Amino acid sequence: MTRYLRLLRIFTGATLSAQLEYRANFVGALLASLGEVGVALLGLGIVFGQPGISSVGGWSFREALLVTGFFMLTEGVISVFIQPNMSKIADAVRTGSMDFTLLKPIDAQFGVSTRHLNVLRAPDLLIGLGLIAYAASGLTVTAGGVLGAALLYVSAVVIVY
């Protein structure tokens, strides 16, 4: 297990050094993430900002914001962890370099699933978590509800993977 954690740290360090080589890319990705959440919040603000509207389809503003937070978090998980590796698998199969991956002394699925990360989309994760925390702070939340939501969310991410 420590071997895989060390490999994950090495993979992450290599990815960080490659992607943060140009600071403008990071700033651009951060602005794109903020713009995306801004558009989502603008839409919620327009709908719920109408006089006399406190719920839409039985959903309050905080509940809709919670869904938006989970969407941003999921989009971040897919963009940071899943999508970069899945596109590299197709390239590795096409070019024939997948054979070398299969011959390495690590689990092949671990190797192809963790080798590449898109750290430029990591702000999506933080924004999603922030929206979830803010929305949940204004709702009646129980420990069972939080545990159930976490379990369902992890299950959903595993299914997407």
C-alpha positions in Angstrom: 0.0 0.0 0.0 2.8 2.4 0.8 4.3 1.7 -2.6 1.1 2.8 -4.3 0.9 5.9 -2.2 4.5 6.8 -3.1 3.7 6.2 -6.8 0.6 8.4 -6.5 2.8 11.1 -4.9 5.3 10.8 -7.7 2.6 10.9 -10.4 1.0 13.9 -8.8 4.4 15.7 -8.5 5.2 15.1 -12.2 1.8 16.3 -13.3 2.0 19.4 -11.2 5.4 20.3 -12.5 4.3 19.8 -16.1 0.9 21.7 -15.8 2.1 24.6 -13.6 5.0 25.3 -15.9 3.0 28.2 -17.3 1.3 30.2 -14.6 -1.0 31.8 -17.1 -2.7 28.4 -17.8 -3.5 28.1 -14.1 -4.9 31.6 -13.9 -6.9 31.0 -17.0 -8.3 27.7 -15.6 -9.1 29.4 -12.3 -11.0 32.2 -14.1 -12.9 29.6 -16.2 -13.9 27.7 -13.0 -15.0 30.9 -11.4 -16.9 31.9 -14.5 -18.7 28.6 -14.7 -19.9 28.8 -11.1 -20.7 32.4 -11.6 -23.1 31.5 -14.5 -24.7 28.8 -12.4 -25.2 31.2 -9.5 -26.5 33.8 -11.8 -29.1 31.4 -13.1 -30.2 30.5 -9.6 -30.2 34.2 -8.6 -32.4 35.1 -11.5 -34.9 32.3 -10.8 -35.0 32.8 -7.0 -34.6 36.5 -7.1 -38.1 37.1 -8.5 -40.4 38.7 -6.0 -42.6 36.2 -4.2 -40.7 33.1 -5.3 -39.2 31.2 -2.4 -39.3 27.7 -4.0 -39.3 26.2 -7.5 -40.8 22.8 -7.9 -40.6 22.4 -4.1 -36.9 23.2 -4.0 -35.6 26.1 -1.9 -32.7 28.2 -2.9 -30.3 26.4 -0.5 -31.4 23.0 -1.8 -30.9 24.1 -5.5 -27.5 25.5 -4.4 -26.6 22.1 -2.8 -27.4 20.3 -6.1 -25.2 22.9 -7.9 -22.4 22.2 -5.5 -22.6 18.5 -6.1 -22.6 19.1 -9.8 -19.5 21.3 -9.6 -17.8 18.7 -7.3 -18.6 15.9 -9.7 -17.5 17.9 -12.7 -14.2 18.5 -10.9 -13.7 14.8 -10.0 -14.3 13.8 -13.6 -12.1 16.6 -15.0 -9.2 16.1 -12.5 -9.0 12.4 -12.1 -11.1 10.4 -14.7 -11.1 12.2 -18.0 -7.3 12.8 -18.4 -6.5 9.1 -17.8 -9.3 7.8 -20.0 -8.1 9.8 -23.0 -4.6 8.6 -22.4 -5.7 5.0 -22.4 -7.1 5.4 -25.9 -3.9 7.0 -27.1 -1.8 4.2 -25.4 -3.8 1.5 -27.1 -3.6 3.3 -30.5 0.2 3.9 -30.3 1.0 0.5 -28.8 2.5 1.9 -25.6 -0.1 0.2 -23.5 2.0 -3.0 -23.7 4.7 -1.3 -21.6 2.1 -0.2 -19.1 0.9 -3.8 -18.8 4.4 -5.1 -18.3 5.3 -2.7 -15.4 5.4 -4.3 -11.9 2.3 -2.4 -10.7 -1.3 -3.0 -11.0 -2.2 -2.0 -14.6 -5.5 -0.4 -13.6 -3.8 1.7 -10.9 -1.2 2.7 -13.4 -3.6 3.8 -16.1 -6.1 5.4 -13.7 -3.7 7.6 -11.7 -0.8 8.4 -14.0 -2.3 11.7 -15.3 -4.2 14.4 -13.4 -5.6 17.7 -14.6 -4.7 19.8 -11.6 -5.8 22.9 -13.5 -9.4 21.9 -12.8 -8.8 21.4 -9.1 -10.5 24.7 -8.2 -13.8 23.0 -9.3 -13.4 20.6 -6.5 -12.9 23.4 -4.0 -15.7 25.5 -5.4 -18.1 22.5 -5.3 -17.1 21.7 -1.7 -17.6 25.3 -0.7 -21.0 25.5 -2.3 -22.1 22.3 -0.6 -20.9 23.5 2.8 -22.6 26.9 2.4 -25.8 25.4 1.2 -25.9 22.8 3.9 -25.2 25.4 6.6 -28.7 26.8 5.9 -30.5 23.5 5.8 -31.6 21.1 8.5 -28.8 18.5 8.3 -28.5 15.3 10.3 -25.5 13.0 10.7 -27.4 10.2 9.0 -28.2 12.5 6.1 -24.6 13.5 5.7 -23.4 9.9 5.9 -26.0 8.8 3.4 -25.2 11.6 1.0 -21.5 10.8 1.2 -22.1 7.1 0.6 -24.3 7.9 -2.4 -21.9 10.3 -3.8 -18.9 7.9 -3.5 -21.1 5.2 -5.1 -21.9 7.6 -8.0 -18.3 8.5 -8.6 -17.3 4.8 -8.6 -20.1 4.1 -11.2 -18.8 7.0 -13.3 -15.3 5.6 -13.1 
